[in-house]
Amino acid sequence: MTTIAFIGLGNMGGPMAANLLKAGYALQVFDLSAAAVETAVAAGAHAAATASAAVTGAQIVISMLPASRHVEGLYLGDAGILAAIEPGALVIDCSTIAPASAQKVAAVAAQRGVVMIDAPVSGGTAGAAAGSLTFIVGGDADALERARPILQAMGKNIFHVGANGAGQVAKLCNNMALGVIMAVTGEALALGVAHGLDPKVLSQMMAVSTSRSWATEVCNPWPGVLENAPASRGYSGGFGNDLMLKDLGLAAEAAMGVGASIPLGELARNLYAMNSRAGHGGLDFSSVVKLVAPAA
């Protein structure tokens, strides 16, 4: 049986690990949250005392962490786990981080005889729970084929977009577009409500018209429109505003690196920064609608 080390059991990593357990894989897990580890153990995982212990004897290592510094801190340096990972093992980092960080860690892994791919995901917490995520993969094609059965246990769509770091570039492009779309969808709904329209009817119309999007159909930013959307539970859970802010900052850095112009992406970054300063950083990113409709 393939043994998988899974590090990072947050809102996304927890459900992803659960789907691997359902698929019959043996999991050795580690997270700084004892409650998250307990949930995984209750589903059949084995708890490891440290990240290094989690990867001992594992053929596959999966990480799902918040930012570049966490990924580099996990894998690199004197305390990094690359020294504990067996040569020949495959590392799949599903975090959304800077492309340069992904390339840096992959290069050090290769020096140690460890194969690494970056495989950030799209689909949100609902997709993680349902096993319907999209994986956006950067790395060697042979490594992807090795990872494919694992990824298929957690998602429905797999795209190979290039070499190491390319998965991160593609993910940042996706999240930049999502951030802009969510912000303008909130503005549109706020405008309609200000004119006395029912936000649910307006959203239903938009969802089958030319403004349809994930923001209108899955993660509607207006409370009460979609029962299972974060907006209908006080903007709790989901994809945090500050995580979107981080990704938009990474997109801005990536744009500067190649001299690309992203005026709407920069504007969206400022909006999510304003939302964070308003005290909504820990809420779902759809809470950006509060900038134009504070009562939402």
C-alpha positions as CSV (number, residue, x, y, z in Angstrom):
1,M,0.0,0.0,0.0
2,T,1.3,3.5,-0.9
3,T,2.0,5.5,2.2
4,I,1.3,9.2,1.9
5,A,2.6,12.0,4.3
6,F,0.1,14.8,4.4
7,I,1.2,18.1,6.0
8,G,-1.3,20.9,6.4
9,L,-4.9,20.0,7.4
10,G,-6.6,23.3,7.2
11,N,-9.9,24.2,5.4
12,M,-8.6,22.7,2.2
13,G,-6.0,20.1,3.3
14,G,-8.4,18.4,5.8
15,P,-11.0,17.4,3.3
16,M,-8.3,16.5,0.7
17,A,-6.7,14.1,3.2
18,A,-10.2,12.7,4.0
19,N,-10.7,11.8,0.4
20,L,-7.4,10.1,0.2
21,L,-8.4,8.0,3.2
22,K,-11.7,7.1,1.5
23,A,-9.7,6.0,-1.6
24,G,-7.8,3.5,0.6
25,Y,-4.4,5.2,1.0
26,A,-2.5,5.1,4.3
27,L,-1.9,8.6,5.6
28,Q,0.7,9.9,8.1
29,V,-0.4,13.4,9.0
30,F,0.9,16.5,10.7
31,D,-0.5,19.9,11.4
32,L,0.1,22.5,14.1
33,S,-3.6,22.3,15.0
34,A,-4.3,19.3,17.3
35,A,-8.0,19.5,16.5
36,A,-7.3,19.1,12.7
37,V,-5.0,16.1,13.4
38,E,-7.7,14.5,15.6
39,T,-10.2,14.8,12.9
40,A,-7.9,13.1,10.4
41,V,-7.1,10.4,12.9
42,A,-10.8,9.7,13.5
43,A,-11.1,9.1,9.7
44,G,-8.3,6.6,9.8
45,A,-5.0,8.6,9.5
46,H,-1.9,8.0,11.7
47,A,-0.8,11.1,13.6
48,A,2.9,12.0,13.5
49,A,4.6,14.0,16.2
50,T,6.6,16.2,13.7
51,A,6.6,16.9,10.0
52,S,9.9,15.0,9.7
53,A,8.3,12.0,11.4
54,A,5.3,12.2,9.0
55,V,7.5,11.8,5.9
56,T,9.5,8.9,7.3
57,G,8.8,5.9,5.1
58,A,6.4,7.8,2.8
59,Q,6.5,7.3,-0.9
60,I,4.4,10.4,-1.5
61,V,4.5,13.7,0.4
62,I,1.7,16.3,0.0
63,S,1.8,19.7,1.6
64,M,-1.0,22.3,1.7
65,L,0.2,25.4,3.4
66,P,-0.8,29.1,3.4
67,A,2.2,31.0,1.9
68,S,5.7,30.8,0.4
69,R,7.5,31.3,3.7
70,H,5.6,28.3,5.2
71,V,6.6,26.0,2.3
72,E,10.2,27.1,2.3
73,G,10.3,26.8,6.0
74,L,8.9,23.3,5.9
75,Y,11.2,21.9,3.2
76,L,14.5,23.9,3.4
77,G,17.2,24.7,5.8
78,D,18.7,22.7,8.7
79,A,15.2,22.0,10.1
80,G,13.6,21.3,6.7
81,I,12.1,17.9,5.9
82,L,13.8,17.3,2.6
83,A,16.6,15.7,4.6
84,A,14.1,13.2,6.0
85,I,12.3,12.4,2.7
86,E,13.6,9.2,1.1
87,P,15.4,9.6,-2.2
88,G,13.0,8.7,-5.0
89,A,9.9,9.9,-3.2
90,L,7.5,12.3,-4.9
91,V,6.6,15.6,-3.3
92,I,3.3,17.3,-4.3
93,D,3.0,20.8,-3.0
94,C,-0.6,22.0,-3.3
95,S,0.0,25.4,-1.7
96,T,-0.4,28.6,-3.7
97,I,2.9,30.3,-3.4
98,A,5.3,32.5,-5.5
99,P,6.6,30.7,-8.6
100,A,10.1,31.5,-7.6
101,S,9.6,29.7,-4.3
102,A,8.2,26.6,-6.0
103,Q,11.3,26.5,-8.3
104,K,13.7,27.1,-5.4
105,V,12.3,24.2,-3.4
106,A,12.0,21.9,-6.4
107,A,15.7,22.5,-7.3
108,V,16.9,21.6,-3.8
109,A,14.7,18.6,-3.8
110,A,16.2,17.4,-7.1
111,Q,19.7,17.7,-5.6
112,R,18.6,15.3,-2.9
113,G,17.1,12.8,-5.4
114,V,13.5,13.8,-4.6
115,V,11.0,14.6,-7.4
116,M,8.7,17.6,-6.8
117,I,5.8,19.1,-8.6
118,D,3.7,22.2,-7.7
119,A,0.0,21.4,-7.9
120,P,-2.0,24.3,-6.5
121,V,-5.8,23.8,-6.6
122,S,-9.0,25.5,-7.6
123,G,-12.5,24.7,-6.4
124,G,-12.6,26.0,-2.9
125,T,-13.6,24.2,0.3
126,A,-16.7,22.8,-1.4
127,G,-14.5,21.2,-4.1
128,A,-12.1,19.9,-1.6
129,A,-14.9,18.2,0.3
130,A,-16.6,16.8,-2.8
131,G,-13.3,15.6,-4.3
132,S,-13.9,17.8,-7.4
133,L,-10.9,20.0,-7.3
134,T,-8.9,21.2,-10.3
135,F,-5.1,20.6,-10.0
136,I,-2.8,23.0,-11.9
137,V,0.5,21.2,-12.2
138,G,4.0,22.4,-12.9
139,G,6.8,19.9,-13.2
140,D,8.1,16.9,-15.1
141,A,5.4,15.1,-17.1
142,D,6.6,11.7,-15.8
143,A,6.2,13.0,-12.2
144,L,2.7,14.1,-13.0
145,E,1.8,10.6,-14.3
146,R,3.1,9.2,-11.1
147,A,1.0,11.6,-9.1
148,R,-2.1,11.3,-11.2
149,P,-3.9,8.5,-9.3
150,I,-3.3,10.5,-6.1
151,L,-4.7,13.7,-7.6
152,Q,-7.6,11.9,-9.1
153,A,-8.6,10.7,-5.6
154,M,-9.0,14.4,-4.6
155,G,-10.1,16.1,-7.8
156,K,-11.8,15.9,-11.2
157,N,-9.6,18.0,-13.4
158,I,-5.8,18.0,-13.9
159,F,-3.9,20.4,-16.1
160,H,-0.2,20.2,-16.8
161,V,0.8,23.8,-17.6
162,G,4.6,23.5,-17.8
163,A,7.8,23.1,-15.7
164,N,8.2,23.7,-12.0
165,G,6.7,27.0,-11.0
166,A,4.3,27.1,-14.0
167,G,1.4,25.7,-11.9
168,Q,1.8,28.6,-9.5
169,V,1.8,31.1,-12.4
170,A,-1.4,29.6,-13.8
171,K,-3.0,29.6,-10.3
172,L,-2.2,33.2,-9.8
173,C,-3.8,34.1,-13.1
174,N,-6.9,32.2,-12.1
175,N,-7.1,33.8,-8.7
176,M,-6.5,37.3,-10.0
177,A,-9.5,36.9,-12.4
178,L,-11.6,35.4,-9.5
179,G,-10.8,38.3,-7.2
180,V,-11.8,40.9,-9.8
181,I,-15.0,39.0,-10.7
182,M,-16.0,38.6,-7.0
183,A,-15.5,42.3,-6.3
184,V,-17.5,43.5,-9.3
185,T,-20.3,40.9,-8.7
186,G,-20.7,42.3,-5.2
187,E,-20.9,45.8,-6.6
188,A,-23.5,44.8,-9.1
189,L,-25.7,43.2,-6.5
190,A,-25.3,46.2,-4.1
191,L,-26.4,48.5,-6.9
192,G,-29.5,46.3,-7.6
193,V,-30.4,46.1,-3.9
194,A,-30.0,49.9,-3.6
195,H,-32.7,50.2,-6.3
196,G,-35.0,47.8,-4.4
197,L,-34.3,44.6,-6.4
198,D,-34.4,41.2,-4.7
199,P,-30.7,40.0,-4.6
200,K,-31.8,36.4,-5.0
201,V,-33.8,37.1,-8.2
202,L,-31.1,39.4,-9.5
203,S,-28.5,36.7,-8.9
204,Q,-30.6,34.0,-10.6
205,M,-30.9,36.2,-13.6
206,M,-27.2,36.9,-13.7
207,A,-26.4,33.3,-13.3
208,V,-28.0,32.4,-16.6
209,S,-27.0,35.6,-18.4
210,T,-23.8,37.1,-19.7
211,S,-22.5,38.0,-16.2
212,R,-22.7,34.4,-15.0
213,S,-19.7,33.2,-13.0
214,W,-18.6,31.1,-10.0
215,A,-19.4,34.1,-7.9
216,T,-23.0,34.1,-9.0
217,E,-23.6,30.4,-9.0
218,V,-21.4,28.9,-6.2
219,C,-20.0,31.5,-3.9
220,N,-22.5,34.3,-4.2
221,P,-21.4,37.3,-2.0
222,W,-24.8,38.3,-0.9
223,P,-26.2,36.7,2.3
224,G,-29.2,34.5,1.9
225,V,-28.9,34.0,-1.9
226,L,-27.2,30.6,-1.8
227,E,-27.7,28.6,1.4
228,N,-24.3,26.9,1.3
229,A,-22.2,29.9,0.4
230,P,-20.0,31.5,3.1
231,A,-22.0,34.7,2.8
232,S,-25.0,32.9,4.2
233,R,-23.1,31.8,7.3
234,G,-21.5,35.1,8.3
235,Y,-18.8,34.8,5.7
236,S,-17.2,32.0,7.7
237,G,-15.1,29.2,6.2
238,G,-14.3,29.3,2.5
239,F,-11.3,31.1,1.1
240,G,-10.1,33.9,3.4
241,N,-9.9,37.5,2.3
242,D,-6.3,37.7,3.4
243,L,-5.4,34.6,1.4
244,M,-6.9,36.3,-1.7
245,L,-4.9,39.4,-0.8
246,K,-1.8,37.3,-0.6
247,D,-2.4,35.8,-4.0
248,L,-3.1,39.1,-5.6
249,G,0.2,40.4,-4.2
250,L,1.9,37.4,-5.7
251,A,0.2,38.1,-9.0
252,A,1.5,41.7,-8.9
253,E,5.0,40.5,-8.2
254,A,4.8,38.0,-11.1
255,A,3.6,40.9,-13.4
256,M,6.5,43.1,-12.4
257,G,8.9,40.3,-13.1
258,V,8.0,40.2,-16.7
259,G,6.8,43.8,-17.2
260,A,3.1,42.9,-17.6
261,S,0.3,45.3,-16.9
262,I,-2.5,44.2,-14.6
263,P,-4.5,47.4,-13.7
264,L,-7.6,45.6,-12.6
265,G,-5.6,43.0,-10.7
266,E,-3.9,45.9,-8.8
267,L,-7.2,47.6,-8.1
268,A,-8.6,44.3,-6.8
269,R,-5.6,43.9,-4.5
270,N,-6.3,47.4,-3.1
271,L,-9.9,46.5,-2.5
272,Y,-9.1,43.3,-0.6
273,A,-6.4,45.2,1.4
274,M,-9.1,47.8,2.4
275,N,-11.4,44.9,3.4
276,S,-8.7,43.5,5.5
277,R,-8.0,46.8,7.2
278,A,-11.8,47.0,7.9
279,G,-11.4,43.9,10.1
280,H,-12.6,41.3,7.6
281,G,-9.3,39.6,6.8
282,G,-10.3,36.3,8.4
283,L,-13.7,36.2,6.6
284,D,-14.3,34.6,3.2
285,F,-13.1,36.8,0.4
286,S,-16.7,37.4,-0.8
287,S,-17.0,39.7,2.2
288,V,-15.3,42.3,-0.1
289,V,-19.0,43.2,-0.9
290,K,-19.0,44.9,2.6
291,L,-16.9,47.7,1.2
292,V,-20.0,48.9,-0.9
293,A,-22.7,47.3,1.3
294,P,-21.6,47.4,4.9
295,A,-24.9,45.7,6.1
296,A,-24.4,42.7,3.8
